[in-house]
């Protein structure tokens, strides 16, 4: 399968948008300006899910390594690394390296091994690219063998120039809890610049759908959007949603069912855990040790994906099961989240430095909904386990259809 079909990579016929081209030029100018200087410098790329941040990063890193491994030029001989915390995305980068004569698999690492190697050697990397920077740890984590307090701070200190992709609306765990004040505190000692990408590429040309998802994530069921060419539907039961996903996968490929982390599971072990949605019952995804990402394996059509297997990837059609923790209050007309019903215990491990843990946990849950709902390039299908939320969504859809949307 063409990697660009399911990932952030540009396809052979695709080119950068004007904003992406402007960003690419700004990053390379920043790198050339700051590499000769003594201070550490940071370039931050911000933007919502699906705005093409990772596509620019991958292109820039390949371009930088081409110049670094050439015999001449200002960037020749530079030592550069791209870091990504997400195991499924690391697989993609390493697969790209295998097909590109300029890139090497050792060019791509996870943050903790990079940081620990830098501490051992005491040497600086010239340019460090960090994809999905909002997944970096903001406290020690013995399981990940990270002993310091903030991975981004350590990466900056180990690099002459750091280029960081950052979206606080994709933070999914308390141990990697980020917000703008926390980022600004880390950046304050260093020269830095921010560049925001705001053109949506994943949800194809559908500003109305994008706005509706943003409102829903924030807690409001907005009027049903006008969405010609985008298949946005709510289902009264999980089985017809799954059947629609099967049909779309047979026609177009890359259609999968996903769910919020509201159903019991363990990452490792032989037990098979299930997601239920009305009459539908499908197994959760499992950790795969293969080199192929979850969304690209055909057998996963019969599983339910999680934020951990789908974050950073594109689908053509996404069917989302909103579990019991996502509800609706008819009195306030607000979409609610119940932190006591969320099953991702790893995401909620307590930390003492956050003043309002309940608010932080609720934001993580809303971020997860945001990540899931923005996976589908051409269609989004929704089923809500909570009967009041399901009724409210179906009513909004029916009203929109009555109005000709």
For each residue, the residues with C-beta under 8 A, 3 or more apart:
1: 5 6 253 296
2: 5 11
3: 6 7 9 92 95 96
4: 7 9 10 11 12 14
5: 1 2 11 253 254 314
6: 1 3 254 293 295 296 313 314 315
7: 3 4 89 92 293 312 313 314
8: 52 53 54 55 58 89 92 312 313 314
9: 3 4 55 58 92 96
10: 4 14 15 16 55 59
11: 2 4 5 14
12: 4
13:
14: 4 10 11
15: 10
16: 10 20 21 24 52 55 56 59
17: 20 21 52 199 201
18: 21 22
19: 22 23 197 198 199
20: 16 17 23 24 52 55 56 197 199
21: 16 17 18 24 25
22: 18 19 25 26
23: 19 20 26 27 45 56 195 197
24: 16 20 21 27 28 56 59 60 63
25: 21 22 28 29
26: 22 23 29 30 43 193 195
27: 23 24 30 31 43 45 56 60 163 195
28: 24 25 31 32 60 63 64
29: 25 26 32 33
30: 26 27 33 34 41 43 161 163 193
31: 27 28 34 35 43 64 75 127 161 163
32: 28 29 35 74 75
33: 29 30 37
34: 30 31 37 39 41 160 161 191
35: 31 32 74 75 78 126 127 160 161
36:
37: 33 34 41
38:
39: 34 190 191
40: 156 157 159 160 161 162 190
41: 30 34 37 160 161 162 190 191 192
42: 156 161 162 163 164 187 190 191 192 193
43: 26 27 30 31 161 162 163 164 192 193 195
44: 133 164 166 183 187 192 193 194 195
45: 23 27 53 56 57 163 164 165 166 195 197
46: 53 166 167 194 195 196 197
47: 51 52 53 167 196 197 198
48: 51 167 169 198 200 210 214 374
49: 167 169 170 202 370 371 374
50: 200 201 202 203 374
51: 47 48 197 198 199 200 201
52: 8 16 17 20 47 55 56 197 199 201
53: 8 45 46 47 56 57 131 165 167 197
54: 8 57 58 89 131 132 165 312
55: 8 9 10 16 20 52 58 59 201
56: 16 20 23 24 27 45 52 53 59 60 197
57: 45 53 54 60 61 82 129 131 163 165
58: 8 9 54 55 61 62 93 96
59: 10 16 24 55 56 62 63
60: 24 27 28 56 57 63 64 129 163
61: 57 58 64 65 80 82 103 107 129
62: 58 59 65 66 96 100 102 103
63: 24 28 59 60 66 67
64: 28 31 60 61 67 68 75 78 80 127
65: 61 62 68 69 80 102 103 107
66: 62 63 69 70 102
67: 63 64 70 73 74 75 76 78
68: 64 65 75 76 77 78 79 80 126
69: 65 66 76 102
70: 66 67 73 76
71: 76
72: 76
73: 67 70 76
74: 32 35 67
75: 31 32 35 64 67 68 78
76: 67 68 69 70 71 72 73
77: 68
78: 35 64 67 68 75 126 127
79: 68 125 126
80: 61 64 65 68 107 125 126 127 128 129
81: 107 108 109 114 125 127 128 129
82: 57 61 93 107 108 109 128 129 130 131
83: 108 109 110 111 114 128 129 130 131 155
84: 89 90 93 108 110 130 131 132
85: 110 111 132 135 136 176
86: 89 90 131 132 135 311 312
87: 90 91 110
88: 91 92 293 294 308 309 311 312 313
89: 7 8 54 84 86 92 93 131 132 293 311 312 313
90: 84 86 87 93 94 108 110
91: 87 88 94 95 291 292 293
92: 3 7 8 9 88 89 95 96 293
93: 58 82 84 89 90 96 97 108
94: 90 91 97 98 105 108 291
95: 3 91 92 98 99 291
96: 3 9 58 62 92 93 99 100 103
97: 93 94 100 103 104 105 107 108
98: 94 95 105
99: 95 96
100: 62 96 97 103
101:
102: 62 65 66 69
103: 61 62 65 96 97 100 107
104: 97 107
105: 94 97 98 108
106: 109
107: 61 65 80 81 82 97 103 104
108: 81 82 83 84 90 93 94 97 105
109: 81 82 83 106 113 114
110: 83 84 85 87 90 113 114
111: 83 85 114 115 130 136 137 146 151 155
112: 115 116 137 144 145 146 151
113: 109 110 116 117
114: 81 83 109 110 111 117 118 125 128 155 158
115: 111 112 118 119 146 148 151 154 155 158
116: 112 113 119 120 145
117: 113 114 120 121
118: 114 115 121 122 123 124 125 154 157 158
119: 115 116 122 158
120: 116 117
121: 117 118
122: 118 119
123: 118
124: 118 158 159 160
125: 79 80 81 114 118 128 158 159 160
126: 35 68 78 79 80 159 160 161
127: 31 35 64 78 80 81 159 160 161 162 163
128: 80 81 82 83 114 125 155 158 159 161 162 163
129: 57 60 61 80 81 82 83 162 163
130: 82 83 84 111 133 136 152 155 162 163 164 165
131: 53 54 57 82 83 84 86 89 165 312
132: 54 84 85 86 89 135 165 170 311 312
133: 44 130 136 152 164 165 166
134: 166 167 168 170 171 176 178
135: 85 86 132 170 171 172 173 176
136: 85 111 130 133 150 151 152 155 176 178
137: 111 112 140 141 144 146 150 151 175 176
138: 149 150 151 175 176 177 178 182
139: 149 150 175 351 353
140: 137 146 147 148 149
141: 137 144 145 146 175
142: 145 146 147
143:
144: 112 137 141
145: 112 116 141 142
146: 111 112 115 137 140 141 142 151
147: 140 142
148: 115 140 151 153 154
149: 138 139 140 153
150: 136 137 138 139 153 154 186
151: 111 112 115 136 137 138 146 148 154 155
152: 130 133 136 155 156 162 164 183 186
153: 148 149 150 156 157 186
154: 115 118 148 150 151 157 158
155: 83 111 114 115 128 130 136 151 152 158 159 162
156: 40 42 152 153 159 162 186 190
157: 40 118 153 154
158: 114 115 118 119 124 125 128 154 155
159: 40 124 125 126 127 128 155 156 162
160: 34 35 40 41 124 125 126 127
161: 30 31 34 35 40 41 42 43 126 127 128
162: 40 41 42 43 127 128 129 130 152 155 156 159
163: 27 30 31 42 43 45 57 60 127 128 129 130
164: 42 43 44 45 130 133 152
165: 45 53 54 57 130 131 132 133
166: 44 45 46 133 134 178 183
167: 46 47 48 49 53 134 170
168: 134 171 178 179 180 183
169: 48 49 217 367 370
170: 49 132 134 135 167 311 367 370 371
171: 134 135 168 176 177 178 179 363 364 367
172: 135 176 307 308 311 347 364 367 368 371
173: 135 176 177 346 347 349 364
174: 177 347 348 349 350 351 354 357 360 361 364
175: 137 138 139 141 349 351
176: 85 134 135 136 137 138 171 172 173
177: 138 171 173 174 182 351 354 360 364
178: 134 136 138 166 168 171 182 183
179: 168 171 182 183
180: 168 183 184
181: 184 185
182: 138 177 178 179 185 186
183: 44 152 166 168 178 179 180 186 187
184: 180 181 187 188
185: 181 182 188
186: 150 152 153 156 182 183
187: 42 44 183 184 190 192
188: 184 185
189:
190: 39 40 41 42 156 187
191: 34 39 41 42
192: 41 42 43 44 187
193: 26 30 42 43 44
194: 44 46
195: 23 26 27 43 44 45 46
196: 46 47
197: 19 20 23 45 46 47 51 52 53 56
198: 19 47 48 51
199: 17 19 20 51 52
200: 48 50 51 203 205 206 207 210
201: 17 50 51 52 55 204
202: 49 50 314 374 375 376 377
203: 50 200 206 209 210 213 230 374 376 377 380
204: 201 229 230 377 378
205: 200 229
206: 200 203 209 210 225 227 229 230
207: 200 210 211
208: 211 212 225 226 227
209: 203 206 212 213 225 227 230 232 380
210: 48 200 203 206 207 213 214 374
211: 207 208 214 215 222 225
212: 208 209 215 216 222 224 225 232
213: 203 209 210 216 217 370 373 374 380
214: 48 210 211 217 218 370
215: 211 212 218 220 221 222
216: 212 213 219 220 221 222 335 369 373
217: 169 213 214 366 367 369 370 373
218: 214 215 366
219: 216 334 335 336 366
220: 215 216 333 334 335
221: 215 216 328 333 335 392 393 396
222: 211 212 215 216 225 396
223: 396 399 400
224: 212 232 396 397 399 400 401 403 405
225: 206 208 209 211 212 222 232 400 405
226: 208 405
227: 206 208 209 230 231 232 405
228:
229: 204 205 206 378
230: 203 204 206 209 227 378 379 380
231: 227 248 317 378 379 380 381
232: 209 212 224 225 227 379 380 381
233: 244 379 380 381 382 397
234: 381 382 383 384 390 393 394 396 397
235: 238 240 241 244 381 382 383
236: 240 278 383 390 394
237: 240 241 277 278 279 280 383
238: 235 241 242 276 277 278 279 280 321 383
239: 242 243 277 278 279 280
240: 235 236 237 243 244
241: 235 237 238 244 245 257 277 280 319 321 381 382 383
242: 238 239 245 246 257 280 282 319
243: 239 240 246 247
244: 233 235 240 241 247 248 317 319 381
245: 241 242 248 249 255 256 257 301 317 319 381
246: 242 243 249 250 255 301
247: 243 244 250 251
248: 231 244 245 251 252 255 316 317 379
249: 245 246 252 253 254 255 256 301 317
250: 246 247
251: 247 248
252: 248 249 255 316 317 378
253: 1 5 249 316
254: 5 6 249 295 314 315 316 317
255: 245 246 248 249 252 301 315 316 317 318 319 379
256: 245 249 295 300 301 305 310 315 317 318 319
257: 241 242 245 282 303 304 305 319 320 321
258: 304 305 306 307 310 318 319 320 321 372 375
259: 262 263 275 277 284 304 305 306 320 321 322 323 372
260: 320 321 322 323 325 326 342 365 368 369 372
261: 265 306 307 323 342 343 344 347 368
262: 259 323 324 325 326 341 342 343 385
263: 259 273 274 275 276 284 323 343
264: 273 343
265: 261 273 284 343
266: 269 271 273
267: 287
268: 287
269: 266
270:
271: 266
272: 283 284
273: 263 264 265 266 283 284
274: 263 281 282 283 284
275: 259 263 280 281 282 283 284 304 321 323
276: 238 263 280 281 385
277: 237 238 239 241 259 280 321 383 385
278: 236 237 238 239 383 385
279: 237 238 239
280: 237 238 239 241 242 275 276 277 321 383
281: 274 275 276
282: 242 257 274 275 302 303 304
283: 272 273 274 275 286 302 303 304
284: 259 263 265 272 273 274 275 303 304 306
285: 294 300 303 304 305 306 309
286: 283 303
287: 267 268
288: 292 294 297
289:
290: 297
291: 91 94 95
292: 91 288 296 297
293: 6 7 88 89 91 92 296 297 309 313
294: 88 285 288 297 300 305 309 310 313
295: 6 254 256 300 305 309 310 313 315
296: 1 6 292 293
297: 288 290 292 293 294 300
298: 301
299: 302 303
300: 256 285 294 295 297 303 305
301: 245 246 249 255 256 298
302: 282 283 299
303: 257 282 283 284 285 286 299 300
304: 257 258 259 275 282 283 284 285 321
305: 256 257 258 259 285 294 295 300 309 310
306: 258 259 261 284 285 309 310
307: 172 258 261 310 311 368 371 372
308: 88 172 311
309: 88 285 293 294 295 305 306
310: 256 258 294 295 305 306 307 313 315 371 372 375
311: 86 88 89 132 170 172 307 308 371
312: 7 8 54 86 88 89 131 132
313: 6 7 8 88 89 293 294 295 310 375
314: 5 6 7 8 202 254 375 377
315: 6 254 255 256 295 310 318 375 376 377
316: 248 252 253 254 255 376 377 378 379
317: 231 244 245 248 249 252 254 255 256 376 378 379 380 381
318: 255 256 258 315 372 373 375 376 379 380 381
319: 241 242 244 245 255 256 257 258 381 382 383
320: 257 258 259 260 372 373 380 381 382 383
321: 238 241 257 258 259 260 275 277 280 304 383 385
322: 259 260 326 369 382 383 384 385 386 389
323: 259 260 261 262 263 275 326 341 343 385
324: 262 327 338 341 385 386
325: 260 262 337 338 339 341 342 365
326: 260 262 322 323 335 336 337 365 369 384 385 386 389
327: 324 335 336 337 338 386 388 389
328: 221 334 335 336 384 386 388 389 391 392
329: 332 333 334 336 388
330: 333 388 392
331:
332: 329
333: 220 221 329 330 392
334: 219 220 328 329
335: 216 219 220 221 326 327 328 389
336: 219 326 327 328 329
337: 325 326 327 342 362 365 366
338: 324 325 327 341 342
339: 325 342 348 358 361 362 365
340:
341: 262 323 324 325 338
342: 260 261 262 325 337 338 339 347 348 361 365
343: 261 262 263 264 265 323
344: 261 347 348 368
345: 348 349
346: 173 349
347: 172 173 174 261 342 344 361 364
348: 174 339 342 344 345 361 364
349: 173 174 175 345 346
350: 174 357
351: 139 174 175 177 354 357
352:
353: 139
354: 174 177 351 357 360
355:
356: 359 360
357: 174 350 351 354 360 361
358: 339 361 362
359: 356 362 363
360: 174 177 354 356 357 363 364
361: 174 339 342 347 348 357 358 364 365
362: 337 339 358 359 365 366
363: 171 359 360 366 367
364: 171 172 173 174 177 347 348 360 361 367 368
365: 260 325 326 337 339 342 361 362 368 369
366: 217 218 219 337 362 363 369 370
367: 169 170 171 172 217 363 364 370 371
368: 172 260 261 307 344 364 365 371 372
369: 216 217 260 322 326 365 366 372 373
370: 49 169 170 213 214 217 366 367 373 374
371: 49 170 172 307 310 311 367 368 374 375
372: 258 259 260 307 310 318 320 368 369 375
373: 213 216 217 318 320 369 370 376 380 382
374: 48 49 50 202 203 210 213 370 371
375: 202 258 310 313 314 315 318 371 372
376: 202 203 315 316 317 318 373 379 380
377: 202 203 204 314 315 316
378: 204 229 230 231 252 316 317
379: 230 231 232 233 248 255 316 317 318 376
380: 203 209 213 230 231 232 233 317 318 320 373 376
381: 231 232 233 234 235 241 244 245 317 318 319 320
382: 233 234 235 241 319 320 322 373 393
383: 234 235 236 237 238 241 277 278 280 319 320 321 322 390
384: 234 322 326 328 389 390 393
385: 262 276 277 278 321 322 323 324 326 390
386: 322 324 326 327 328 389 390
387: 390 391
388: 327 328 329 330 391 392
389: 322 326 327 328 335 384 386 392 393
390: 234 236 383 384 385 386 387 393 394
391: 328 387 388 394 395
392: 221 328 330 333 388 389 395 396
393: 221 234 382 384 389 390 396 397
394: 234 236 390 391 397 398
395: 391 392 398 399
396: 221 222 223 224 234 392 393 399 400
397: 224 233 234 393 394 400 401
398: 394 395 401 402
399: 223 224 395 396 402 403
400: 223 224 225 396 397 403 405
401: 224 397 398 404 405
402: 398 399
403: 224 399 400
404: 401
405: 224 225 226 227 400 401
